Amino acid sequence: MKISARNQLKGKVVSIKEGTVNGIVVLDIGGGNKVSATISLDAIRELGLKPGEDAYAIIKATSVMIGTDH
């Protein structure tokens, strides 16, 4: 797979919480870090996503928010 997005995080699917139309997919990207994404149930099925499977979080955004605990 070749894509233009530079922010690609490889991980393992740890959970999928299905809703009516979309699902929340959580990837463990290592070091105690997890990334979640809300995608369509059709996409989850087409990609064959299941807990334990490898997958990539691909981030392509025009803005990034930063927050602190202060």
Buried (B, 14 or more C-beta within 10 A) or exposed (E): EEEEEEEEBEBBBEEBEEEEEBBBBBBBBEEEEBBEBEBEBEEBEEEEBEEEEEBBBBEEEEEEEEEEEE
